[in-house]
Amino acid sequence: MPKTDPYESGLLADFERGALKSVATKAELSKFKAAARATATKDRRVNIRLSSGDLQDIQVKALEEGLPYQTLIASVLHKYVTGRLAERSSANGLLPEVKSPQGRANKAGA
């Protein structure tokens, strides 16, 4: 299971004791459900060639995250094309950065 930071742990605790209430209207919920269904629809197949080392590393990351490696690959690609996965400069070169819905930036895979 992925590690949670103190912010996430606090949210989880609030949720479990029923302290969080939805502020979304029925129309908003309907819109979000439709968007989720459209995003989750996998209607095309793609074949790619990867180095053995890269595939092994992806499979290890997927195991750490608790999901199938093909799902991890699809998720990373989706985040990239929707602008939620961006590169940023660092002392070691370029590191991927994932922008969370809350606006916090995390290193990919962290």
C-alpha positions as CSV (number, residue, x, y, z in Angstrom):
1,M,0.0,0.0,0.0
2,P,1.3,3.5,-0.8
3,K,2.6,5.6,2.1
4,T,0.4,8.5,3.2
5,D,1.8,11.9,4.3
6,P,0.4,13.7,7.4
7,Y,-2.1,15.7,5.3
8,E,-3.5,12.5,3.7
9,S,-3.7,10.8,7.0
10,G,-5.7,13.7,8.5
11,L,-8.1,13.6,5.5
12,L,-8.5,9.8,6.0
13,A,-9.2,10.2,9.7
14,D,-11.8,13.0,9.0
15,F,-13.5,10.8,6.4
16,E,-13.6,7.7,8.7
17,R,-15.3,9.6,11.5
18,G,-17.8,11.2,9.1
19,A,-16.5,14.8,9.5
20,L,-16.4,15.4,5.7
21,K,-19.6,16.3,3.8
22,S,-20.0,16.7,0.1
23,V,-20.7,20.1,-1.2
24,A,-21.4,19.0,-4.8
25,T,-24.8,19.4,-6.3
26,K,-26.6,16.5,-8.0
27,A,-25.8,18.1,-11.4
28,E,-22.1,18.3,-10.5
29,L,-22.0,14.7,-9.3
30,S,-23.7,13.6,-12.5
31,K,-21.1,15.5,-14.6
32,F,-18.2,14.0,-12.6
33,K,-19.6,10.5,-13.0
34,A,-19.9,10.9,-16.7
35,A,-16.4,12.3,-16.9
36,A,-15.0,9.3,-14.9
37,R,-16.8,6.8,-17.1
38,A,-15.4,8.5,-20.2
39,T,-11.9,8.5,-18.8
40,A,-12.0,4.9,-17.6
41,T,-13.2,3.6,-21.0
42,K,-10.3,1.8,-22.7
43,D,-11.4,1.4,-26.3
44,R,-8.0,1.3,-28.1
45,R,-5.1,-1.1,-28.0
46,V,-1.5,0.1,-28.4
47,N,1.7,-2.0,-28.7
48,I,5.0,-0.5,-27.7
49,R,8.5,-1.8,-27.4
50,L,10.4,-1.2,-24.1
51,S,13.8,-2.2,-22.9
52,S,13.8,-5.1,-20.5
53,G,15.2,-2.9,-17.8
54,D,12.5,-0.2,-18.2
55,L,9.8,-2.8,-18.2
56,Q,11.2,-4.4,-15.0
57,D,11.4,-1.0,-13.3
58,I,7.8,-0.2,-14.3
59,Q,6.7,-3.6,-13.0
60,V,8.5,-2.9,-9.7
61,K,6.9,0.5,-9.4
62,A,3.5,-1.0,-10.2
63,L,3.9,-3.6,-7.4
64,E,4.9,-0.8,-5.0
65,E,1.7,1.0,-5.9
66,G,-0.4,-2.1,-5.8
67,L,-1.7,-2.0,-9.4
68,P,-1.1,-3.8,-12.7
69,Y,1.9,-2.5,-14.6
70,Q,-0.3,-1.8,-17.7
71,T,-2.6,0.3,-15.6
72,L,0.4,2.3,-14.3
73,I,1.7,2.9,-17.9
74,A,-1.8,4.0,-19.0
75,S,-2.0,6.3,-15.9
76,V,1.3,8.0,-16.6
77,L,0.5,8.5,-20.2
78,H,-2.9,10.0,-19.3
79,K,-1.4,12.4,-16.8
80,Y,1.2,13.5,-19.4
81,V,-1.4,14.2,-22.1
82,T,-3.7,16.0,-19.7
83,G,-0.9,18.3,-18.4
84,R,-0.8,16.8,-14.9
85,L,2.7,15.3,-15.5
86,A,5.3,17.9,-16.2
87,E,9.1,18.0,-16.2
88,R,10.9,20.4,-13.9
89,S,14.6,21.2,-13.6
90,S,16.6,19.8,-10.7
91,A,20.3,19.5,-9.8
92,N,20.3,16.0,-11.4
93,G,18.6,17.0,-14.6
94,L,14.9,16.7,-15.3
95,L,12.6,14.9,-12.9
96,P,8.9,14.2,-13.6
97,E,6.5,16.1,-11.4
98,V,2.8,15.2,-10.9
99,K,0.4,18.0,-10.0
100,S,-2.2,16.8,-7.6
101,P,-5.8,18.2,-7.7
102,Q,-5.0,20.1,-4.5
103,G,-2.2,21.9,-6.3
104,R,0.6,20.2,-4.5
105,A,3.4,18.9,-6.6
106,N,4.9,15.4,-6.1
107,K,7.7,13.6,-7.8
108,A,6.3,10.8,-10.0
109,G,6.3,7.5,-8.2
110,A,6.7,9.1,-4.7
